[in-house]
Amino acid sequence: MPFYEFKENDLIYNRIKAKPQVKFSIYNSQIYYKNLDQSMVNSNTPSGHINLHEINVNRSSGLAYAYLPKGSDQSSFRTVSSTDYSKSTLGDEIIFTYPLTSSIQREYHATGSSRPRLDALRNVLDFYTPNSDYYSYDNGPDNGDKSHQQVNLISIPSIFYGSSIDKGSIVLDFYVTGTLIGRLQDVNKNGELIQTLPTGSEGTGSVAGVALYNEGFLLLTGSWDLSNGAHTIDYGNGVVASSWLYYAAGANDGVTAIDDDGSTSYGLTSRMSASYDIQFNGINYVPTVTMLAHAPAGELNNSDNYTFVQSGSYSSLTGSEAHYLENHKIPIKNIVSSSYNGYNEDFERQTYISKIGVYDDNKNLIAIAKLATPVKKTSKRDLTFKLKLDF
């Protein structure tokens, strides 16, 4: 088998910028990712979640788990409390359960409530104030002080979007009884979430919050009534008018689902009448390497395939001791076709390349490139194959 070394100009390193589309639908405290109930696809992944390592996918028993023996070095997992660790003895298994899953999360902060996660974003918010004054933590244009005012914080883990969320791609839809009562978009691509629909409704054209694209957070502060007094709903904090402060209620925020047919009323409308869609594009950078594999003229015209030689050309020679010798004058099969009937073209060495193997420095096979259609290689042809590997 011939080996060829890649030269410096045969390897081209690049990076692909992908923009995967993401959509969450939230209804009755149930999250659907890309319009799917993930628990129906993978029995060990809750709906609206992603399995971080795809461990224990659809395994009903004998679930895999991580463990380490308790030793004198005091090593443990973060999920194991110090109390449980102290109760175990040397040699006991310290267990970390799988799967690890992730999903979006909503946090509602009432006026004056404790908000350590929101306070932790203060420096980040102030950093983005050159883009918009609405990022300001304590002196925004809406006269809001995010350390005390009502804030609806939606957290999006980076596993859903990659490096960052694509600016201007966020669309937040708020429905009541199937009717769109509000839509937020970053029309200016500066992080301001502006209400764009329904046209002419209260709040249209107003900024209802900001987006932290690199960090994966949405902060909603719009408190105006989106339904113009037509609906009041218990979003988990009592009966109130619908506003962006209660958007995505039920997204892993402790607001429980209603286990009936929707007839239970909270004020004028059941909580089950409200639903929400979150859509955006992520930005994901994929490193790639392009490899140019050359098949020089006059080379790669022999094959180990047994159909390379004429049939019946193998012969065995035996002597005083039984053994087998290959005939060194085995004729190669002539596969050169002729356009004339009853005429055989002169013999020419040719093969068909169907696979290209990529090896490391120790000649360990690390990748195989398969051609959709084998390419004919003659002694006069000089070929170059372009291989692309994502990692």
N, C-alpha and C positions, 0 to 999 in steps of 0.2 A: 504494500500500500504506500503510495507516494505521499510525502509530507512537504508542505510549502509554508514558509514563515511569512507572516504579515510584515510588510515593510512599514516605515513611518507614515508614508502617504497613503497606505491602504486602510488606515483606521481613522475614522472621522467621528469625533464625539460631539453630541448635540443635546438639546433639551426641547421637548415638546411641551407646549402650553395647552393643556386641555381644560375645557369648561363643562364639567358634568352638571346636568340638570338635577335639581333636588326639589322634591315636593312633599310636604307634610299636610295631612288632613286630620283635623281634630273634631271629634263629635262625641258627646256624652262621656268625657274623660277617657276616650279611647283614641290612640294616635295611629294613623295609617301612613306608612312610609311608601312613597311612590304608588299610592292607591292600593297597597297590599297590606293584609294582616300578616305580619311576619311570623306570628305564632302558628299560622296555618302552613307556612312554608318550612319552618324549622321549629319543632316542638319545644326546643330549649331556648328559644329567643322570644322575648315578649314583643307584642305588637308595637311598632314604631321604633324599635331598637335595631342596632347593628351588632352582630357578633364580631368582636374585635379580632379574634384569632381563628374564628370558624372552628372552634374546638367543641366536641360533643354535638355536632350537627345531627339532629334527628336520632340521637342515641337514646334508647329507652331505658337501658340498664348498663351497668359497668361504666359509669361516666368517668372520664379522665379527670385528674386533679393534680395540682402541684403540691409537693410536700418536701419537708426537710426535717431531719432528726434534731431534736433538741440537744444542744451541746453546750460546752462551757463558753463558747464565743457569744452566746446570747442572741444568735441570729433568729429572726422571725419575719413574718409578713405583717404589713401595716394593718391589715384587716383583723389581726388577732390582738385582742385587748391584753393589756399587761396583767389583768387579773386571771384570764384564762391561761396565759403563758406561765404564770407563777404556779398554777395548780398542776401543771404537767410535770412529769419527772424526766430525768435524763434518758435519752433514747426514744422518747415518745415522738410520734409523727406530728409535726406542726403542719396543718392542712390549709391549703388555699383552693377554694372551689372555683370551677369553671362552669359555664362560659362567662367571660367578661363581656358585658353589653353596654351600649351607650345610646342615649336618646336626647332629644331636646327637653328643656325644663323651663317652666314659668315660675317666677317669684313675684307676688304682689306685695308691695310695701305701702302700708297705710301711712297717713300723715303722722310724722313724729315717731314711727316705729324703728326698732333696731334693724340695721341693714349693713352688716359687716361686709357682705359680698359686693354690695353697691359702693360702699365707701372705699373698697379696695380698687375700684375703677377710677377714682378721682383724678389721679395723675394722668391716666390714659385719656380721660375725657378732656381735661384741660390742654393736653398736648395737641388735640385736634381742633381747638378753637380757631386757629387760622383758617380752617375750612369753613366753619360756621360757628356763630356765636351760640347756637343752640346746644353745642357740646359743653358749654360752660357748666361747671358743677354747682356753683352757687350764685351765678349772676347772669342767667340766660335771658334772652329777649322776652320770654313768656313770664318774666318775674318769678321764675321758679328756682327754688333752692333744693337741689336733688338730695341734700342731706336730711330734708324734712318733708318735702312734698310727696304726693302720691306718685309712685313710679311702678310701671309694669316692666319687669326685667325678663327677657327671654334669652336663654343661653343655648347656643348651638355648638356642639363639640366639633373639633376640627376634622374628625374622621369623616364627616359628611361633606366637607367642602375642600379639604386639602390645605393649600398654603394660605388662602384667603377667600373671602366671598367677592365675586365679581361686582365691581361698583356699578350701580344703576340697575342691577338685575333683580333686586328684592321686590316682591309683590305680596302684600298682606291683604287678604280678603276676609271680610266679616259678614256672615249671613245670619239672618233670623227668619225662621220658617221658609228657608230656601231663597229668600230675597236678599240681594246684596245691599247692605246698608252702609258699607264703607270700604274703601280700598286705599292703601298707602303705597306710594312708590317714591323712589329717589330719582325724580325726573331731572334734577340738576347734577347728579352724580357727585355730590359733595357730602353725602351722608345724611341729609335732611329727608325724613320720611314725611312726604306731603300727601294729604288726602286729595285724590283725583276723581273719585266717584263716590256716590252718584252725582251727576252734574247738577249744580244748583242747590245741593243739600247743605245743611249746616256743617260748617267746618271745611267745606271744599276750598282748596287752596291754602289751608293752614298747615303748619308743621306740627305733627303729632308725636314726634320723637326723632331719635337719631340712631344710626347704625355704626357699630364698630366692626368694620370689614375684616381687619386683620385678626381681631381677637374673637370674633364670633358672638357678639352681643347685640341685642336690640333693646333700646330703652324707650318705652312709650309713656308719654305724659299727657296726651290729649284727653281732656276730661269732658268735652261737650257731648250732648245727647245726640247719638247717631240716628235715632229713630224719631226725633221730633216729638217725643212724648207718647209714641204709639206702643212702645213695649217697655215693660219693667221686668227684670229677671233676677233671680237669686243666683249670682255667680259664685256662691260660696261665702259671701260676706254680707248677706242680707239682700233684700229686694232693692234694686237700684236701676237707673236708666242705663242703657247700653252705651258704652264708651270704650275708647282704646285702652283704658285702664284695666278692662276686664277681657281683653282680647286673649284668645288661646286658653281660656279657663279650662282646667282639667288636664293640662299638659304636665303631668308629673309634679303637680303643685299641691296635692292633698285634697283637691276638690273631688268628691266622690261622684260616681255615676249614679243615674236614676234607674233602678231596676224595675221599671214598669213600662207600659205602652205609651208613656208620654202624657197621660191624663193628669198626673199630679201637677198642680199649678203652684208657681211661686210668684205671687203678685198677679200680673195679667197673663204671663206667658211662662211655660215650663222651661227649665234650663235646657231640656233636650231640643228645644227649637233653635238653639244657637249652634253654629258650626263655624269652622275657621280653616283657611288654606294659607299655608306659608310656602312660597316659591322663590327660588333664587338659583343662580349658577355659581358653582365653585371655581376656583382656579387651582389646577393641579399640574405641577411640573414633573414630567417623566423623563429621566435621563435615558438617552439612547446612544448606541454606538453603531455606526455603519462600517461594515467590513467588506473590502473588495478582494474577492478570491479569484485568482488568475489561473487559467488553464492554458499554458503556453503552447504554441504550435510545435508539432513534433513530439509532444508528450501526452500522457494519459490516453494512449491508444491501445492499451491492453486491458483485459478484464479477467477477473477470477470467476466469473459466471460460467457454469458448465455449458451454457448454450453458445459460448464464444467460439467453440471449436466444432468441427464437423462431427455429426453423430457417428458412432461406431469406430472412432479413431483411437479409443483407449485400448491398450493391449497389455497383457501380463506375460512376464517371462519367468519361468521357473527353472530351478536347477536342483542340485542335490539337497538344498534346503529350501523349503517353501517360502517364497517371498514375492513381492510385487514391485515391478519397476514401471515407471511411467515412460511412455514413448516420447522421446525428445523431439521427434519430428511430426508432432500432431499438427495437421493442417488447420488453419483458422477458417471459420465459415465465412464465405463471401456473401455479404448482405447488401452489396451495391446493386440497386435496382436499375433496370434498363427500360427505356421508353419504346424499345423495339421488341416485337414478338419473336420468340425463339432465339434471342441473342443475349449472351451473358457479358456483362460489363467486366472490364479488367478488375482484378482484386485491388482493394484499397483498405487500409487499416482505418476502422472507425468504431467508435463506441457511443453509448448513450449515457450521459451523466444524469442521474436521478436524485442523488443525495450528496451533500457536502458536510463533512464533519468538522467541528471546531474543537481544538485540543488546547490544553494548558501547557505550561513549560515542561511538565512531566509526562506529556503525551497521554493525559487522562481526557477522555471524551467528555466535554461539558455541554455541547449543543449539537443538534443535527438540523440542517436546513434541507427541506424536501421540496423539490420542484414540482409544480402542478403537472407539467408535461416534460418528460425527459428530453434533453437537448443533445442533438447529434454532434459528436466531436470527431473531426477528421484530423489527419496529421498536418493539414494546411491551415486549419482554423485556430485562431488565437481568441479565446473567450475570457470574459470577465464577468463574474457573478457578484451581484450587489446584495449583501446580507445585512439585515437590520435586527438588532436585538434591543429590547426594552428591559430595564431593570430598575 
